[in-house]
Amino acid sequence: MRRTTSSSLGGLRAALVRVAAAATTPLLPDDYLDLVAPLRRGTHRARLLAVVPETSSSATLVLRPSAGWTAHAPGQNVRLGVDVDGVRLWRSYSLTSPVRPDGSITVTVSVVPDGAVSTHLVRAAEVGDIVELEGPDGDFVLSSPLPQRALFVTAGSGITPVIGMLRASLAGLDDVVVVHSARTADDVLFGRELRAWASDGRIRLVERHTAADGRLTTDELEQLVPDLADRETWACGPNGLVDAVVGLFEDRGWSHRLHVERFRPVAAVLGEGGSVTFARTGATVDADGSRPLLVEGEDAGVLLRSGCRMGICYGCVVPLEEGAVRDVRDGAITVAAPGDGVLIQTCINAPAGPCVIDA
Amino acid sequence: MTALQHKDVSPIAHLTPEDIEAIGRELDAIREDVLESRGQSDADYIRRLIAIQRSLELGSRAVLLISMFPPAWIAGTVGLSISKILENMEIGHNVMHGQWDWMRDPKIHSTTWEWDNASPADLWKHAHNELHHTYTNVLGKDHDLGYGLMRVDEEQPWSRAMLAQPLYNFLNMLVFEYGIAVYDLEIGKYLKGRKSKEEFSSGVKKVLRKVRRNALRDYVVHPLLSGPSAIPTLAANVTANVVRNIWTHSVIMCGHFPKGVETFTKQSIEGETRGEWYLRQMLGSANISGGPLLHIMTGNLSYQIEHHLFPDLPSNRYQEVAPKVQALFEKYGLTYVTGSMPHQVASAWAKIIRLSVPSTDQSYLRELDELEQRKPVAA
């Protein structure tokens, strides 16, 4: 009986959805629902609930994701799509909150020099703003069961995924060492919280202030953490630090106990031309940057859509998966990091460095 | 070198090649100014307009659910007509031009947009963006010149069928969305064997599917949802579509058909420079003068000249660009063709009626022109 009711309800629902689609074509019912309920189930957005300053150049954003958000594992990251001066830009940020009963999440953003998104989020974002939200993703998470002894080696905003793990699981971790590098004591993200844990004896905190003491070396790390060999280790920070830790653990044969997360390079290499890879066709050409991508591709035998060939018809638009291109008309640079898929016109854009085109 | 068609006095004879390239550079600079200042307020404009249009459409259709009451019918029909016009003109046409692609919002992007019109977005973008905007007013290349049916320029050959072109134009006006769809299918090109059967029939299928969906929405689903108001709702939807058709047809006629607009020969665009391309757009388009409401309702095609010079600049910026463009026309002694909507519509209709009869005898025509003061000596 119950089953009949639910299947007929399902049928009714499906019929209603069809009628709604027929009534709203060429739009979708969702396009109208977006006007009134942008955070309904099935959408991938978030509303900014609060901006809490951390250091002078960083802030924690409290976000309410769309209904039906998949709970994250601390340490994972999300991709935020933010409109900066009218342009949708995407960046990844580590989640800094444990899973909360009210469903809100936090990310902590540090201003990157010339970073459009980080600057916008820390300095200009306003409570109530809606951002695009994708994720959570990533396998930089605590192991299960929790390790008896854990070490976290971080630098700068590399602490962000780690703070999420500690906030969520510190109660279940008996022996935790955090070795964190920042320029000065004031630049230590979550400094107050980390120091409070340290003074309560819940973690052993080693702060390294690089402005005064220089960068941490692996020799120093071994001295600071004598039982390194026995610790499950998580490392996150600039590539220099992560590479050094990876090298040390490989040399010692401990790689199976190391988890790393690297920062995604945001700025692509800029120059006069570079190698152009057409991802779908697999062709790669070395371009000097003087000719549009369309011409480079055509000469390499890649089938590309084209139209006016002068930048007005938008018939040649394809995603730039990675790299930098330059508008031959005005020199404007468009940059994409992996996953961005920035749509560009191939007829008026020439490579401005190595780039990958989804064509 | 851009050459106009065989005219006694060319309107660009006084320009040197250097002048033409200088015009190009000045226009590039105007474009650059807009690109540099393009930002959040523009994004807010298009998002707000889309929200207004969708709310209007939703509200109008809701009111039409009780369209058996005449005030509801009138309000709903007016609202729906306006909504459809906004959707086609200021939103659809301009989004599909790529004017908003810079926002990188996949929901407001030329590659994903579909509009409430019989012609599917991809066919329309090819015929409009690639052909019409590239070959603007080039005889034999730009089929917007009379849509392949009518003679709208003395240089186009006359045939007996053209005697009825005022009638075609009137009928086309009433069913303009279907006219556009048929036009975008490029039947002529297919018949001449320059378009494959597969491509043509896939286009026909796309058009039929789109026509069916739109008809189902306007002529079946919404009337049925209206219950006892089914017939008035059907009538309202037919009316809104026809109003939209008449309006868009009129606006588009004003773009390239009025008196003073120049046409070009195929040979004249060989090896055309950027400056020459700009010049062709300047001479090949006509504006409509009016207030802010007119500009929005025409999708800013009232700034047809600016639109043809900068088809990918956001339409809300044409207004600020127009005085600079007009100053450039004056500086280089060119005629900036503009007039009120009634004047430009009348001028386009007059041309269609006048050219429905043969005009092989050019001297006779010129006399007629001078008598009627319809065209300047240049024509």
Interface residues (C-beta under 8 A of the other chain):
Chain A: V19 A22 A23 T24 T25 P26 L27 D31 Y32 L35 D83 D85 G86 V87 R88 L89 G307 C308 M310 G311 I312 C313 Y314 G315 V317 R329 D330 A332 V342 L343 Q345
Chain B: D28 R31 E32 L35 R38 G39 Q40 S41 D42 A43 D44 A51 R54 S55 L58 R61 H97 G98 D101 W102 M103 R104 D105 K107 H109 S110 T111 E114 W115 D116 K125 H126 N129 E130 H133 T134 K210 R213 N214 L216 R217 V221 H222 L225 R274 W277 P311 D312
